Amino acid sequence: MMLLIFGALLVAMVLAWFGFGRVADLAILACLLLAIGEFLWLIHNPQHGFRMPWIQVHHIAVPGGDS
């Protein structure tokens, strides 16, 4: 999947280099959509839905502090 993303980015850069700006914009949009799709695919868990285990937010009670 990353190969497709980098391929779309490479196509966009080559098209922009040769002056095809509108088509390069479409290739950048394809790159962005592929990256978003891969991100959502990577964080999806069939049991819990979408979650990011590297971001854990818990309230930790500090002894003697306000809770």
C-alpha positions as CSV (number, residue, x, y, z in Angstrom):
1,M,0.0,0.0,0.0
2,M,2.8,2.4,0.8
3,L,4.2,1.6,-2.7
4,L,1.0,2.9,-4.2
5,I,1.2,6.0,-2.0
6,F,4.8,6.8,-2.9
7,G,4.0,6.0,-6.5
8,A,1.2,8.5,-6.6
9,L,3.5,11.1,-5.0
10,L,6.2,10.4,-7.5
11,V,3.8,10.7,-10.4
12,A,2.6,14.1,-9.0
13,M,6.2,15.4,-8.7
14,V,7.0,14.3,-12.2
15,L,3.9,15.8,-13.6
16,A,4.5,19.1,-11.8
17,W,8.1,19.1,-13.1
18,F,6.9,18.9,-16.6
19,G,4.2,21.6,-16.2
20,F,1.1,19.5,-15.9
21,G,-0.1,21.2,-12.7
22,R,-3.8,20.2,-12.8
23,V,-3.0,16.5,-13.3
24,A,-0.4,16.7,-10.6
25,D,-3.0,18.1,-8.2
26,L,-5.1,15.0,-8.9
27,A,-2.2,12.8,-8.2
28,I,-1.6,14.6,-4.9
29,L,-5.2,14.1,-4.1
30,A,-4.9,10.4,-4.9
31,C,-1.8,10.2,-2.7
32,L,-3.7,11.8,0.2
33,L,-6.8,9.6,-0.2
34,L,-4.6,6.5,-0.3
35,A,-2.7,7.6,2.8
36,I,-5.9,8.2,4.7
37,G,-7.3,4.9,3.6
38,E,-4.2,3.1,4.8
39,F,-4.2,4.9,8.2
40,L,-7.8,3.9,8.8
41,W,-7.1,0.3,7.7
42,L,-4.2,0.1,10.1
43,I,-6.0,1.4,13.2
44,H,-9.3,-0.6,12.6
45,N,-9.9,-3.4,15.1
46,P,-12.8,-5.8,14.3
47,Q,-13.7,-6.1,18.0
48,H,-13.4,-2.5,19.2
49,G,-13.8,-0.5,16.0
50,F,-11.3,2.3,15.4
51,R,-8.8,2.9,18.2
52,M,-5.2,4.0,18.5
53,P,-3.4,2.0,21.2
54,W,-0.4,4.3,21.2
55,I,-2.7,7.1,22.5
56,Q,-3.9,6.1,25.9
57,V,-5.6,8.7,28.0
58,H,-6.4,7.7,31.6
59,H,-7.2,9.7,34.7
60,I,-4.5,8.9,37.3
61,A,-5.4,9.8,40.8
62,V,-2.5,11.5,42.6
63,P,-2.2,10.8,46.3
64,G,-3.1,14.0,48.2
65,G,-4.2,15.8,45.1
66,D,-7.5,16.9,43.7
67,S,-9.2,14.1,41.7
